[in-house]
């Protein structure tokens, strides 16, 4: 992502515990790779990372409020100002400390609309350290809103001469050099997610999630599996019961039967054993999920073995599609019961 950012510096979104990967591990590694600009959601996230990121700029995307003001100052965090009210509050009490200014160029989520940005530029407030906006549809490169947002951002930049600018997130970086400005802000791509569907550049696998086989069961054709007896077995079946469930972020929508998504996407979730896919059968439960391992052959999968849920054999995108969601949600849902092992 740094190389794709061209002349722009490459920052990193490490909000939501680095998209579920573990910010205490990911952020220092990114710093060792040369990253100096980090983005978190709130002041609590920034405060936890400050001891690990000495000298780095940590931007707080949700801005600043009375409840987070002291924490923001104490940990040298840079609030991203999203409204005239936040701008006035910060200006009155921060004694000229740095801030970023968020412009809403068409997403209608956070940020100053163009008229508010113009008024802020004409006020007595100190100039921001960074001017930023956020793409709504950059993962769809041909969407017309991309061009409109670029145009609005370019029109507003002259109001703040000499101020660094940032627009491109992971998919935005792939829209081209004209979106890079001074600083890019990749997120999902840093953690192995493909930011644009059909993109020829496939990200390296960053996260591998596995679950242990707790028991192997033999069931007869005509018997049912899991809650609601939602799945009737069409054949004699070898079932591997894994210690994984929706409490761990293995979504209930991945169930092989008995959930509304199966009427739209026929195939549910899968695991992989030595690279061979095995499907979820029945409903995913809170702590346990059943998989059909019949086709692997008798005795191949044993109690205590580990099956891959996400990793080299099952990409984030494939797992997310089966769950009817996006790779972002799948990563950030990874639960606290995983034993986490970091390499590199």
LUMROMI-113935 format. One record per residue (C-alpha): residue number from 0; z, x, y. Coordinates in steps of 0.2 Angstrom, whole numbers, plus 2048, in hexadecimal, padded with zeros to 3 digits. Layout:
LUMROMI-113935
+------+-----+-----+-----+
! bado !  c3 !  c1 !  c2 !
+------+-----+-----+-----+
!  NUM !   Z !   X !   Y !
...
+------+-----+-----+-----+
***
This chain:
LUMROMI-113935
+------+-----+-----+-----+
! bado !  c3 !  c1 !  c2 !
+------+-----+-----+-----+
!    0 ! 800 ! 800 ! 800 !
!    1 ! 803 ! 80F ! 80C !
!    2 ! 7F2 ! 815 ! 808 !
!    3 ! 7EA ! 804 ! 80B !
!    4 ! 7F3 ! 803 ! 81C !
!    5 ! 7E7 ! 810 ! 823 !
!    6 ! 7EE ! 817 ! 833 !
!    7 ! 7FC ! 80B ! 834 !
!    8 ! 80E ! 80F ! 82E !
!    9 ! 812 ! 806 ! 81E !
!   10 ! 823 ! 7FC ! 81E !
!   11 ! 82B ! 7F2 ! 810 !
!   12 ! 832 ! 7E1 ! 80E !
!   13 ! 842 ! 7E3 ! 804 !
!   14 ! 849 ! 7D2 ! 807 !
!   15 ! 850 ! 7C7 ! 7F9 !
!   16 ! 857 ! 7D6 ! 7F1 !
!   17 ! 846 ! 7DF ! 7F1 !
!   18 ! 83E ! 7CF ! 7EA !
!   19 ! 84A ! 7CF ! 7DC !
!   20 ! 847 ! 7E1 ! 7D7 !
!   21 ! 857 ! 7E8 ! 7DE !
!   22 ! 857 ! 7EE ! 7F1 !
!   23 ! 865 ! 7FB ! 7EE !
!   24 ! 858 ! 804 ! 7E2 !
!   25 ! 848 ! 7FF ! 7EA !
!   26 ! 84C ! 802 ! 7FC !
!   27 ! 852 ! 815 ! 7FA !
!   28 ! 843 ! 818 ! 7EF !
!   29 ! 837 ! 811 ! 7FC !
!   30 ! 840 ! 81C ! 809 !
!   31 ! 83D ! 82B ! 7FE !
!   32 ! 82B ! 827 ! 7FE !
!   33 ! 82B ! 827 ! 811 !
!   34 ! 82E ! 815 ! 816 !
!   35 ! 838 ! 814 ! 826 !
!   36 ! 836 ! 801 ! 82B !
!   37 ! 83F ! 7F4 ! 820 !
!   38 ! 83F ! 7E1 ! 821 !
!   39 ! 84E ! 7D6 ! 81B !
!   40 ! 851 ! 7C4 ! 81D !
!   41 ! 862 ! 7C4 ! 824 !
!   42 ! 870 ! 7CF ! 82B !
!   43 ! 87A ! 7CF ! 81B !
!   44 ! 86B ! 7D7 ! 812 !
!   45 ! 869 ! 7E4 ! 820 !
!   46 ! 87B ! 7E9 ! 820 !
!   47 ! 87B ! 7EC ! 80D !
!   48 ! 86C ! 7F7 ! 80F !
!   49 ! 871 ! 801 ! 81F !
!   50 ! 87B ! 80E ! 815 !
!   51 ! 86C ! 811 ! 80A !
!   52 ! 85F ! 813 ! 818 !
!   53 ! 867 ! 81E ! 825 !
!   54 ! 85B ! 820 ! 833 !
!   55 ! 84F ! 812 ! 82E !
!   56 ! 84B ! 803 ! 838 !
!   57 ! 851 ! 7F3 ! 830 !
!   58 ! 849 ! 7E3 ! 837 !
!   59 ! 852 ! 7D2 ! 834 !
!   60 ! 845 ! 7C5 ! 832 !
!   61 ! 850 ! 7B6 ! 835 !
!   62 ! 855 ! 7BD ! 846 !
!   63 ! 867 ! 7BC ! 84D !
!   64 ! 874 ! 7AF ! 84F !
!   65 ! 886 ! 7AF ! 856 !
!   66 ! 88D ! 7B1 ! 844 !
!   67 ! 882 ! 7C1 ! 840 !
!   68 ! 882 ! 7C9 ! 852 !
!   69 ! 890 ! 7D5 ! 84F !
!   70 ! 88A ! 7DA ! 83D !
!   71 ! 878 ! 7DD ! 845 !
!   72 ! 87F ! 7E8 ! 852 !
!   73 ! 88C ! 7F1 ! 846 !
!   74 ! 87E ! 7F6 ! 83A !
!   75 ! 870 ! 7FA ! 846 !
!   76 ! 865 ! 7EC ! 840 !
!   77 ! 856 ! 7E6 ! 84A !
!   78 ! 855 ! 7D3 ! 84B !
!   79 ! 844 ! 7CB ! 84B !
!   80 ! 845 ! 7BE ! 859 !
!   81 ! 83D ! 7AE ! 854 !
!   82 ! 841 ! 7A2 ! 863 !
!   83 ! 844 ! 7A2 ! 876 !
!   84 ! 856 ! 79E ! 872 !
!   85 ! 858 ! 7AD ! 866 !
!   86 ! 850 ! 7B8 ! 874 !
!   87 ! 85C ! 7B2 ! 881 !
!   88 ! 86B ! 7B4 ! 876 !
!   89 ! 866 ! 7C6 ! 871 !
!   90 ! 862 ! 7CB ! 883 !
!   91 ! 872 ! 7C5 ! 889 !
!   92 ! 87D ! 7CE ! 87D !
!   93 ! 874 ! 7DD ! 875 !
!   94 ! 875 ! 7E9 ! 884 !
!   95 ! 862 ! 7ED ! 882 !
!   96 ! 862 ! 7F0 ! 86F !
!   97 ! 852 ! 7F0 ! 866 !
!   98 ! 84A ! 7E0 ! 860 !
!   99 ! 83A ! 7DA ! 858 !
!  100 ! 830 ! 7CB ! 85F !
!  101 ! 828 ! 7BF ! 852 !
!  102 ! 819 ! 7B5 ! 858 !
!  103 ! 814 ! 7A5 ! 84F !
!  104 ! 801 ! 7A7 ! 84E !
!  105 ! 7FE ! 798 ! 843 !
!  106 ! 80A ! 797 ! 835 !
!  107 ! 817 ! 78B ! 83D !
!  108 ! 826 ! 793 ! 835 !
!  109 ! 82F ! 79F ! 841 !
!  110 ! 82A ! 7A7 ! 851 !
!  111 ! 826 ! 7A4 ! 863 !
!  112 ! 816 ! 79A ! 866 !
!  113 ! 80A ! 7A2 ! 873 !
!  114 ! 811 ! 799 ! 882 !
!  115 ! 822 ! 79F ! 87E !
!  116 ! 81C ! 7B0 ! 87B !
!  117 ! 814 ! 7B1 ! 88C !
!  118 ! 824 ! 7AB ! 894 !
!  119 ! 82E ! 7B8 ! 88B !
!  120 ! 822 ! 7C5 ! 891 !
!  121 ! 824 ! 7C0 ! 8A3 !
!  122 ! 837 ! 7BF ! 8A1 !
!  123 ! 843 ! 7CD ! 8A5 !
!  124 ! 847 ! 7D1 ! 893 !
!  125 ! 844 ! 7E3 ! 88D !
!  126 ! 834 ! 7E6 ! 883 !
!  127 ! 835 ! 7E3 ! 870 !
!  128 ! 835 ! 7F2 ! 864 !
!  129 ! 828 ! 7E9 ! 859 !
!  130 ! 81C ! 7DA ! 85B !
!  131 ! 819 ! 7D1 ! 84B !
!  132 ! 811 ! 7C1 ! 843 !
!  133 ! 80F ! 7BB ! 832 !
!  134 ! 7FF ! 7B6 ! 828 !
!  135 ! 7FF ! 7A5 ! 820 !
!  136 ! 7F0 ! 7A6 ! 815 !
!  137 ! 7EC ! 7B9 ! 813 !
!  138 ! 7EC ! 7B7 ! 800 !
!  139 ! 7DC ! 7AC ! 803 !
!  140 ! 7D1 ! 7B9 ! 80C !
!  141 ! 7C4 ! 7AC ! 811 !
!  142 ! 7D0 ! 79F ! 818 !
!  143 ! 7CC ! 79B ! 82A !
!  144 ! 7DE ! 79C ! 830 !
!  145 ! 7DE ! 7AF ! 82D !
!  146 ! 7D1 ! 7B2 ! 83B !
!  147 ! 7DA ! 7A6 ! 846 !
!  148 ! 7EB ! 7AF ! 844 !
!  149 ! 7E2 ! 7C0 ! 847 !
!  150 ! 7DA ! 7B9 ! 857 !
!  151 ! 7EB ! 7B2 ! 85E !
!  152 ! 7F4 ! 7C1 ! 85A !
!  153 ! 7E7 ! 7CC ! 863 !
!  154 ! 7E8 ! 7C1 ! 872 !
!  155 ! 7FB ! 7C2 ! 873 !
!  156 ! 7FD ! 7D5 ! 871 !
!  157 ! 7F7 ! 7D9 ! 883 !
!  158 ! 806 ! 7D0 ! 889 !
!  159 ! 811 ! 7DE ! 882 !
!  160 ! 808 ! 7EE ! 886 !
!  161 ! 80D ! 7FE ! 87C !
!  162 ! 817 ! 7F4 ! 870 !
!  163 ! 814 ! 7F7 ! 85D !
!  164 ! 80C ! 7E9 ! 854 !
!  165 ! 80D ! 7E3 ! 842 !
!  166 ! 804 ! 7D4 ! 839 !
!  167 ! 7FF ! 7D9 ! 827 !
!  168 ! 809 ! 7D5 ! 818 !
!  169 ! 804 ! 7DA ! 807 !
!  170 ! 7F4 ! 7CF ! 806 !
!  171 ! 7F1 ! 7D1 ! 819 !
!  172 ! 7EF ! 7E4 ! 816 !
!  173 ! 7E0 ! 7E0 ! 80B !
!  174 ! 7D7 ! 7D6 ! 819 !
!  175 ! 7D2 ! 7E6 ! 821 !
!  176 ! 7D7 ! 7F3 ! 82E !
!  177 ! 7D6 ! 7E7 ! 83D !
!  178 ! 7E6 ! 7DF ! 836 !
!  179 ! 7F0 ! 7EF ! 834 !
!  180 ! 7F5 ! 7F3 ! 846 !
!  181 ! 804 ! 7FF ! 847 !
!  182 ! 80F ! 7F9 ! 838 !
!  183 ! 80B ! 7F0 ! 828 !
!  184 ! 818 ! 7E6 ! 81E !
!  185 ! 814 ! 7E5 ! 80B !
!  186 ! 820 ! 7DC ! 800 !
!  187 ! 81A ! 7D5 ! 7EF !
!  188 ! 80D ! 7E3 ! 7EC !
!  189 ! 81C ! 7F0 ! 7ED !
!  190 ! 823 ! 7E7 ! 7DE !
!  191 ! 814 ! 7E5 ! 7D3 !
!  192 ! 80D ! 7D5 ! 7D9 !
!  193 ! 7FB ! 7D3 ! 7DC !
!  194 ! 7FA ! 7CC ! 7EE !
!  195 ! 7E8 ! 7C5 ! 7EE !
!  196 ! 7E1 ! 7BB ! 7DF !
!  197 ! 7D3 ! 7C4 ! 7D7 !
!  198 ! 7D6 ! 7D4 ! 7E1 !
!  199 ! 7CE ! 7E3 ! 7D8 !
!  200 ! 7DD ! 7EE ! 7DC !
!  201 ! 7EA ! 7E9 ! 7CF !
!  202 ! 7FC ! 7EF ! 7D3 !
!  203 ! 805 ! 7FA ! 7C7 !
!  204 ! 813 ! 7F1 ! 7BC !
!  205 ! 823 ! 7F3 ! 7C5 !
!  206 ! 82F ! 7E7 ! 7BC !
!  207 ! 830 ! 7E4 ! 7A9 !
!  208 ! 83C ! 7D6 ! 7A4 !
!  209 ! 841 ! 7D5 ! 791 !
!  210 ! 84C ! 7C9 ! 787 !
!  211 ! 855 ! 7CC ! 777 !
!  212 ! 852 ! 7C2 ! 767 !
!  213 ! 862 ! 7BA ! 762 !
!  214 ! 85C ! 7B1 ! 752 !
!  215 ! 84D ! 7AE ! 748 !
!  216 ! 84B ! 79D ! 740 !
!  217 ! 840 ! 795 ! 734 !
!  218 ! 83B ! 783 ! 738 !
!  219 ! 830 ! 777 ! 72F !
!  220 ! 820 ! 76D ! 735 !
!  221 ! 826 ! 75D ! 73D !
!  222 ! 836 ! 763 ! 743 !
!  223 ! 83A ! 764 ! 756 !
!  224 ! 840 ! 772 ! 761 !
!  225 ! 84C ! 772 ! 770 !
!  226 ! 852 ! 764 ! 77B !
!  227 ! 84A ! 753 ! 77B !
!  228 ! 841 ! 757 ! 76B !
!  229 ! 832 ! 75A ! 776 !
!  230 ! 829 ! 765 ! 76B !
!  231 ! 824 ! 760 ! 759 !
!  232 ! 81F ! 76F ! 74E !
!  233 ! 80E ! 76D ! 747 !
!  234 ! 811 ! 77A ! 739 !
!  235 ! 81F ! 784 ! 731 !
!  236 ! 825 ! 78F ! 73F !
!  237 ! 82E ! 79F ! 741 !
!  238 ! 839 ! 79D ! 751 !
!  239 ! 840 ! 7AC ! 75B !
!  240 ! 84F ! 7A6 ! 766 !
!  241 ! 850 ! 7B1 ! 775 !
!  242 ! 85F ! 7B3 ! 781 !
!  243 ! 856 ! 7AE ! 790 !
!  244 ! 855 ! 79E ! 79A !
!  245 ! 853 ! 796 ! 7AB !
!  246 ! 864 ! 79D ! 7B0 !
!  247 ! 85C ! 7AE ! 7AF !
!  248 ! 84C ! 7A8 ! 7B9 !
!  249 ! 842 ! 7A4 ! 7AA !
!  250 ! 83D ! 794 ! 7B1 !
!  251 ! 83E ! 783 ! 7A8 !
!  252 ! 82C ! 780 ! 7AD !
!  253 ! 827 ! 78D ! 7A0 !
!  254 ! 82C ! 782 ! 792 !
!  255 ! 820 ! 77F ! 784 !
!  256 ! 822 ! 76C ! 785 !
!  257 ! 82C ! 75E ! 78E !
!  258 ! 82A ! 763 ! 7A0 !
!  259 ! 81E ! 75B ! 7AD !
!  260 ! 814 ! 76C ! 7AF !
!  261 ! 80D ! 76B ! 79E !
!  262 ! 802 ! 75C ! 7A3 !
!  263 ! 7FA ! 767 ! 7B0 !
!  264 ! 7FA ! 778 ! 7A7 !
!  265 ! 7F9 ! 777 ! 794 !
!  266 ! 800 ! 787 ! 78F !
!  267 ! 812 ! 78B ! 793 !
!  268 ! 81A ! 79C ! 795 !
!  269 ! 819 ! 7AB ! 789 !
!  270 ! 822 ! 7BB ! 783 !
!  271 ! 81A ! 7CA ! 77C !
!  272 ! 81F ! 7D5 ! 76D !
!  273 ! 816 ! 7E5 ! 76C !
!  274 ! 809 ! 7DE ! 777 !
!  275 ! 806 ! 7CE ! 76D !
!  276 ! 809 ! 7BE ! 776 !
!  277 ! 814 ! 7B1 ! 76E !
!  278 ! 816 ! 79F ! 777 !
!  279 ! 826 ! 796 ! 77C !
!  280 ! 829 ! 787 ! 772 !
!  281 ! 834 ! 778 ! 777 !
!  282 ! 83D ! 778 ! 787 !
!  283 ! 845 ! 787 ! 790 !
!  284 ! 857 ! 785 ! 791 !
!  285 ! 865 ! 78C ! 79C !
!  286 ! 868 ! 79C ! 791 !
!  287 ! 85C ! 79B ! 782 !
!  288 ! 849 ! 799 ! 77F !
!  289 ! 840 ! 797 ! 76F !
!  290 ! 82F ! 7A0 ! 76B !
!  291 ! 823 ! 79E ! 75D !
!  292 ! 821 ! 7AF ! 755 !
!  293 ! 819 ! 7A8 ! 745 !
!  294 ! 808 ! 7B1 ! 748 !
!  295 ! 810 ! 7C2 ! 748 !
!  296 ! 814 ! 7C1 ! 736 !
!  297 ! 824 ! 7C0 ! 72B !
!  298 ! 832 ! 7CB ! 730 !
!  299 ! 828 ! 7D4 ! 73F !
!  300 ! 834 ! 7CD ! 74C !
!  301 ! 847 ! 7D0 ! 748 !
!  302 ! 857 ! 7CB ! 750 !
!  303 ! 85B ! 7D8 ! 75D !
!  304 ! 849 ! 7DB ! 762 !
!  305 ! 844 ! 7DA ! 774 !
!  306 ! 835 ! 7CF ! 77A !
!  307 ! 82C ! 7D2 ! 78A !
!  308 ! 82C ! 7C4 ! 797 !
!  309 ! 824 ! 7CE ! 7A6 !
!  310 ! 81C ! 7DF ! 7A5 !
!  311 ! 80D ! 7E8 ! 79E !
!  312 ! 808 ! 7DA ! 793 !
!  313 ! 80C ! 7CB ! 79E !
!  314 ! 809 ! 7CE ! 7B0 !
!  315 ! 813 ! 7C6 ! 7BE !
!  316 ! 804 ! 7BB ! 7C2 !
!  317 ! 801 ! 7B5 ! 7B0 !
!  318 ! 814 ! 7B1 ! 7AE !
!  319 ! 814 ! 7A8 ! 7BF !
!  320 ! 804 ! 79E ! 7BB !
!  321 ! 80C ! 798 ! 7AB !
!  322 ! 81C ! 792 ! 7B5 !
!  323 ! 811 ! 789 ! 7C2 !
!  324 ! 818 ! 795 ! 7D0 !
!  325 ! 814 ! 7A5 ! 7D9 !
!  326 ! 818 ! 7B7 ! 7D4 !
!  327 ! 825 ! 7B8 ! 7E3 !
!  328 ! 82F ! 7AA ! 7DC !
!  329 ! 82F ! 7B1 ! 7CB !
!  330 ! 836 ! 7C2 ! 7D1 !
!  331 ! 843 ! 7BC ! 7DC !
!  332 ! 849 ! 7B0 ! 7CF !
!  333 ! 84E ! 7BF ! 7C3 !
!  334 ! 860 ! 7BB ! 7BF !
!  335 ! 870 ! 7C5 ! 7BF !
!  336 ! 872 ! 7C5 ! 7AC !
!  337 ! 864 ! 7D2 ! 7AA !
!  338 ! 86A ! 7E3 ! 7A6 !
!  339 ! 860 ! 7ED ! 7B3 !
!  340 ! 859 ! 7FE ! 7AF !
!  341 ! 850 ! 808 ! 7BC !
!  342 ! 844 ! 817 ! 7B9 !
!  343 ! 83C ! 823 ! 7C5 !
+------+-----+-----+-----+
***
